[in-house]
Amino acid sequence: MHGAFAENGNARALDFVAASLCRGVNRVGWARRHSAVATTLLDHEFLGTKLTAMTDKNTALVPVEGWHCLHLFYRIEYGQWQLLSREEQNAAKTNLSSLVQEVRAMDSTQLLTLGVVTPKADVGFMLITPDLQNANQIEKRLSLSLGSDMLTPVYSYLSLTEESEYITSEDEYAKTLEPSVRKDPVKFDQALATFREGIKHYRQERVYPTLPDWPIVCFYNMSKRRGEQRNWYALPYDERRKLMKGHAAVGREFAGKVKQLITGSTGLDDAEWGVTLFARDTFEIKAIVYKMRFDPVSAEYADFGEFYIGIQLPLDELFRRLQL
């Protein structure tokens, strides 16, 4: 198409030259016009190439740091489902099962299948994957996996895995060591090596996590307040950092009982963070959320969205629970 455009444009330019010579048009004036035509053609070719690259469906959209995280919750339209024959229902379930297997086989991609406990939704998915293109395609395919009218979205949330901006530095950690350790080069180096290994593990679990297989999954979003009386972002960094250290200390009390994944969503969704809690006991979910609400970070500066509780289930059991 570009070639046809160029040929037609060149033909018009030559016609213009001939007509201009016949009319005695100044050659300098024509040269300027001819140059403008050539420049326009080059601009068209250049922009066309750029636009093609920008719209290439295969262009990966992988962030500089972190993976995309999607929480998806659906209601099943049982009236529509009952209109299908048993063969059609089995084919739909096979389609969803095949899709889940395909997604889980993708590089650096994880997909959890959840039975939602309350009537807020029937089924949920938690997806983590690097490429936004894949996240988009998977979400659309999941929505249609049982048929065009079977799954109605009731809630969704997009975020990115991230590490905390209040992470302890080596210098700060060194100041917490006993004087005898700081004065002994061997012990000091050993302590720093242990610290670096711990920070490396922390960053890996926050930015490139492996989702646990613990059965209970709780998801909610949250934001920091920016009101006239309480504005988190108006606080000095050191004060925010001090408050967050106290907040983190509460979370560490539940080590081994609750695993949490905090994902950032500023500019990506309605709130600022998504919080996913994993546990083996609903009591621990209730306990950690309750205790944290007494911490100043939550009590004075946090606003929460709706809570969704799901149970990780293999698809065959999920289908039985949903009576599909």
N, C-alpha and C positions, 0 to 999 in steps of 0.2 A: 504493500500500500504506500509505503514511504517512497519507493522507487517510482510508482505511477504519479505520485504528487510532484516529485522532482521533475519528471519528464514533462508533465503538463505545465509546471511552472517555468521551465526552461523554454518551452515552445512559446508561451505567452511573452516571455522576455524578448525572444528573437523577433516575434511579431511586432513588439513595441519598438525595437531597434529599427526595423524596416520602415515602419510608419513614421518614425521620428526623422529618419534621413530624408524621406520623401518630403516632409514638411519643413526640413531645414532646421530642425531643433538643434540647439547648441550641444556639441558632443560632451562637454563637461557636465552639463545637466543630466544627460543620459547616463554617463558613467556613474554619477552619484545614485541615480535611480537603480541602475543595474547592481551596484554594490549593495543597496538596501534589499533588493530581491534575494541576492545570494546570502546575505546575513540572515534574512528571515528563514530561508531554507535550512541553513545550518542550525539555527535556533530550534527549528521544528524537529530536526533529526536528534539533537542533543536532548531536548525535553522529552521526546518520545522514548529515548533510551532510558532516561531517568524514571519516567512514569512506569515503564515496563518493569524495571527493577523493583520499584516501590510496590507494585501490585502483583508481583510474582507470588503465587500461592505457596510456593515451596520455600520462600525465604523464612528462615528460622527467626523467631522473636524471643531470644533467650536473654534474660537480664544479666547485667554485669555481675551481680551477686544475688544468690537466692533462687528459689524455685517458686513457681506459681502454685497457689493453693485455692482450690474451689470446694465449697460446701454447697451441696445441692439437696433440696428436700422436695418431695413430690406427694401428691395425693393420687390414689388409684381410682379411676372412674369405673366402679364395679358394674354399673348399668351397661356401659359399652363393652366391658369384658364379657359379660354374660351373653352378649349377642354373637360372640365368636363360637365356632364349633370347637370340639375338643382338639381336633387336629390343628386348627388355627391357634388355639391357646398354647399347645405344646410347641408349635413352631415359634411363637413369640417368646416363650421362655428360653428356648434353645438359642434364639437370636441374642437375647440379653446375656446369657451365659457365655456365648462365644465372644461377645464384645468385651466382657469383663476379663476373660482370659487373654484376649488380644492386648488390651490396655496394660494389664499387669506384666506382659512380656516386653513392653517398651522400655527403653533405656532410662534409668533414673526416674521411673514413674511408679507411683503407688496408688491403689484404688481400694478404699474400704466400702463394704456394702453393709448398710445399717437398717435394722428394723426400728422405726421410731415408736417410742413407748406411748406417747399421748396422741390424741386426734389432731394435733397441729399438722401432722403429716403421716404418711404411711411408710414411706421408704426414703432412705437418705444415702448419699454417696459423699465420700471425702476423697478428693483427687489431689495429688501432688505431682507436678511434672515441670520440667524446665521450660519448655517451649510453649509460648502463648498460643501459637497456631494449633498445637496438639490439644491444649486445654479447650480451645474453642470447638474444635472438631469433635472431641470426646463428649463434651457437654451436649452438643446438638444430637449426637448419635444416642446418648443415654436417654434423652428426652423422647426419642422416637423408637426406642428399642423394643417396647411391647406393642407398638402400633401408634398410629398418628393421633388417636384420641384417648389413649389409655393412661398416660401420666400427665398430670397437671402440675406445673411448678407452683409451689407455695412460698418458697424462700430460697434465696441463694446468696452466696457471699464470696467475693474474690479478694485475695490478699497475697502477700509475698513472705516467704520465710526470711527471717532477719535475726541479727544479734542485737543485744541491748546496747544502747549508746552510753550506758553507765557502767560498763565493764571495768573491772579493776586493772590498773596498769601495773607493770613490773615494779616501778618506783614506789607506788603506793603499797604494794604487797611487801616489798623489802622493808618498809618502815614498820610493818607489823611484826617483824621477826624479833626474837630475843636478841639482846646485845651480844651475847656469847656466840650466836649464829652469825650475826653480821660481821663480827671480828675474825671469824674463822673462814678463810677463803674456800676451803674444801666444803664445809657445811653450807656456806652461803651459796656456792655454785650448785650444790645438790638441791637446796631448797628452791632455787630459781628454776632448775630443770624440772622439778616436780610441778611447780606452778605453771610453767609453759605447757607441759603435757596436759595439765588439767584444763587450761584455757583452750588448747587445741581441741580437746574432746568436747568442751562446752560449745565452741563455735560450730563444730561439725554437727552436733545434735540440734542446734538452733537453726543453722543456715541450710544444712543438707541432712535432714533428720531421717531416721528409720522409724516409721510409725509402729508403735507397740501393738501386740495382738490382745491387749487387755480388753475385756468384753464391753465395759461401759464407756460410752463416749458422750461427753457433754460439750456443746458448742454455744458460745454467745459472743456478741461483739461488745466493744466498749470504747469510750472516748474520754479524754481528759477535759474537764470543764474550762470554759473560757468566758465565764460570766463576770459581772462587775465585782462581786464579792470574792469569788474564787476563780483565779485565772492561772492555771498550771503553767502556761507559757510565758507569763509575766514574772515567774519566780527565777532568781539567779540559778545558773547551772549547778553550782555547788549545793544549793539547797535542794534542788530536785534530785540530785544524785544521792544526797543523804537520806531523803525520804524513800527513794527506791531501794536503797540498801536495807532499810528496815522492812520494806514490803517483801523483798526477796528472802529475808530471814524467816518470815512467816511461812513462805512457801517451802523452805528447806525442812521445816518441821514435819512435812508430809512426804519426805523422801521414802521411796519404796511403797508408798500407798497411792500417790497421785503423780502422774507424769503430765506435764503441761507443754503445749506448743503455742507460743505467742507469734502471730504473723501480722505484719504491718499492712494497712490498707488505706493510708492517707493518699487521697487522690485516685484510689482504685474503687472504693465503695463508700457507703454512707457513713460509716464510723471510721475510727483510726486504727483499731486493732481487732483481730479475731482471736479468740481464746478457745483452744481445744484442750479439754481435760480427759485423761484416760484413767480408769480405775477398775478395781475388781469388786468394789463395794460402793453402793450408792451413798452409804453413810459418809465415806471419805470425801465424796464430791460435795455433799452438803456441808461437811465440817470445814473444808478449806475455804469455800466461798463465804461461809458465815464468819469465820475468824478473820479473813482478810478485810471484811467490811468494817471492822473496828480499827484497822490500820488507817492512818491519816490519808494515805494515797487514795484509798477507796472511799473512805468516809467523807472526805472534803473535796476530792478532785475527780472522782470517777462517775461516769454515767454508763449504764448497762442497757443492752438490747434484750431481745427475747432469748430464753434458754431453750435449747433443743436437746433432748436426751435420747440417745440411740443405743442399740445393742449390736455389736459386731456379730454377723451371722453369715455362714456359708449360704450360697444362693439356694441350694435345695431346701434348707431349713427356712430361709426367708420366704420362699414361695409357699411353704406350708403355713407359716405364720400369717401370711397375707391371704391365705385361702385361694390361691391362684391355681 
